[in-house]
Amino acid sequence: MRALWLLPRLFAAVGAVVLALALWRYSREQAFVAGASHATGTVVQLSVDRHDNGSTAYYPVVAFTTGRGDSVTVRSKVGSN
């Protein structure tokens, strides 16, 4: 019977911890976005990865210019097949 009394409180405690972590992460993301700069990028290439199992994944390579005038080219970590 004691376990039935403890279980809802345990779930509530775990939920409170998860909610606190989510709020902390949200506040950090908002602070990052507030201090970040915006730039318009152009897809200049599709990078191709062929895996041993025969699948192929394509990743965009994007070029943009920073506010200081530096040219940056970056390959996305997110691709598609």
C-alpha positions in Angstrom: 0.0 0.0 0.0 2.9 2.4 0.7 4.1 2.0 -2.9 0.7 3.3 -4.1 1.1 6.4 -1.9 4.7 7.0 -3.1 4.2 6.5 -6.8 2.3 9.7 -7.7 4.7 11.8 -5.6 7.6 10.2 -7.4 6.1 10.9 -10.8 5.4 14.5 -9.7 9.0 15.0 -8.5 10.4 13.6 -11.8 8.0 15.8 -13.8 9.1 18.9 -11.8 12.8 18.1 -12.5 12.1 17.7 -16.2 10.1 20.9 -16.3 12.9 22.8 -14.5 15.5 21.5 -17.0 13.2 22.4 -20.0 12.8 26.0 -18.6 16.5 26.3 -18.1 17.3 25.1 -21.6 14.6 27.4 -23.0 16.1 30.4 -21.2 19.6 29.6 -22.5 18.3 29.3 -26.0 16.5 32.6 -25.8 19.7 34.3 -24.5 21.7 32.8 -27.4 19.1 34.0 -30.0 19.0 37.5 -28.5 22.8 37.9 -28.9 23.1 36.1 -32.3 23.6 37.7 -35.7 21.5 37.0 -38.8 22.9 36.2 -42.2 21.5 35.0 -45.5 23.1 31.9 -46.8 23.2 30.2 -50.2 23.4 26.5 -50.9 26.5 26.2 -53.0 26.8 22.4 -53.2 25.3 19.1 -52.1 27.8 16.9 -50.3 27.2 13.2 -50.9 28.0 10.4 -48.3 27.8 6.8 -49.5 27.6 4.3 -46.6 28.8 0.7 -46.5 25.2 -0.6 -46.4 24.6 1.0 -49.9 22.6 4.0 -48.7 23.4 7.5 -49.8 22.8 10.7 -47.9 23.0 14.3 -49.2 24.0 17.3 -47.1 23.7 20.9 -48.1 26.9 23.1 -48.1 25.9 26.7 -47.3 28.0 29.8 -47.9 27.4 33.1 -46.1 29.2 36.3 -45.1 29.4 37.4 -41.5 28.7 40.9 -40.3 32.5 41.5 -40.2 32.8 40.6 -43.8 34.3 37.1 -43.4 33.2 34.4 -45.9 32.1 31.2 -44.3 31.2 27.9 -45.9 29.7 25.1 -43.7 28.3 21.6 -44.3 25.1 21.0 -42.6 24.9 18.2 -39.9 21.4 17.4 -41.2 21.1 15.5 -44.4 18.5 13.5 -46.4 18.5 10.4 -48.6 
